[in-house]
Amino acid sequence: MGSLAAVWLFVLTGATHSLLLFFVASAVAGAAYAFDFAGGLTVLSRFAPAPYRAGMVSGGYLVGYAAQGIGAPALGAVVTAHGLMAGLVTGAAVSGGFFVLVAVVGLTVLTPLHRADRAAVRHDAAPVPESAPVE
């Protein structure tokens, strides 16, 4: 949710013209991007079957770069036609909706996988009870 906060902090920065708020928004966006990137790679590499892992990670990079490559010129066109604040609000609304959608889908898909993974670990790590010696 750091990415969601960051895009709206940039909108607030555009409205207030605060350099300090811009630096705060940039720091929040950078930290959120780092966690998003690391989390995405972790999910792709952990849950992808070994023979398909490289393809899954490459596909993740492709989707990420395609989204940035389409989004940046599209928002540039909005800014050119309607001004900076319109571009910031449009970008925050579209990005925010995308972040929420990804979070919901991710939790929906990954929760059963995570539970199954934890159950398998518990099953493998459960000690075998030894019977007490009879005297």
N, C-alpha and C positions, 0 to 999 in steps of 0.2 A: 504494500500500500504506500510505500515511500515514493514510488513513481507517480502515483495519483496525487499525493501531496505536492510533489515537486512541480508538476505541470500547473497546478492552481497557484502555487507560489510565484511562478513566472507571470501569470495573469495579474496577480497582485502587484508584482514588480512593475509591470507595464502601466498599471493604473496609478501607482504612487511615484514612479520614477526614482525609486530609492536604490542607490548603489549598494548599500549594506544588505538590503533585502535580495538584491540580485545575487550577491555572493552567497547568501544563505540558501537561496533557491538552487544555485549551481552546486553547492556542497551536498544538499539533499538529493539532487538529481544524480550526481556522481556516485554517491553511496548506494542509492537505489539501483542504479544501472549495474553496479558491481555485484550486488546481491542477486539481481534478476539474472544476470549473465551466468554467475556461478551456479545458481539454482537450476537454471535451464539446462546447463551442461551436465550437472549432476543427475537430473531426472533422465535426460536422454541417454547418458552412459550407464546408469544403474539399471534401468528397467528394459533397455533394449537387449534382445538376445545377442550373444557374442558375435555370430556371423554377420549381423546387421548393424552393429554398434557404430562403425565408421560412417555408414550411410545415414544413420539417424542423426549423428552429430553434424555431418555435412548438410543434411536437410534443414537442421535447426539454424545453421549459419545462413543458408540460402533464404529461408523465410524471414529471418531477422534483417538481413541486408536488403531484401526486396521491400519489406515494409518501410525501412528508412529511405530507400531510393525512390519509392512512390510518394511517401508522406511529405518529405522535404520540398520537392517541387510543387506539390499540390498546395501546401500551406504558403509557399512563396507566391503562388498565383493568387491566393486569397488576400495576402498582405498587399500585393501590388494593386489589386482591384478595390479593396475595401479598407485598407489601413492596418496598422500594427495590432491594435486592440482586437479587431475582428479576427485576425489571424491567430492571436494568442488564445482567444476564447474558443474559436473553432478547433484549434489544436488540442486544447485542454479537454474539450467536450468529447471529441473523437477518441483521443488517447485514453481519457478516463473511462469511457465506455468499453474500449478494448481491454484495458487493464482489469476491469471488473469481470468482463466476460471470460478472460483467460484465468482469472482466479477461481471463478465458479466452476468452469470446465476442469481446470487442474485439480481442484479439490474433489470433484465428482469422480474423476478418473483415477486419481492417485490414492485416495483414501482406501478403497478396497485392496489395491496392490500393496499399500503399506501395511495394512492389517494382516494380509496373507504372509507377507515377508516377516513380520514380527512373530506370527504364530509359528512359522517354520523355524525361526531361530529359537523360540521357546521350546519347541518340540525336540530339536536337536540338542539343546543344552540342558534339558531336564535330567537330573541325576536319576539313575536307576536305583530304586530302593533295594537295599540289601536286607535279607531276612536275618532276624536276630538269632544268634546261636541258641540252641535248645540245650538246657542243662538239666 
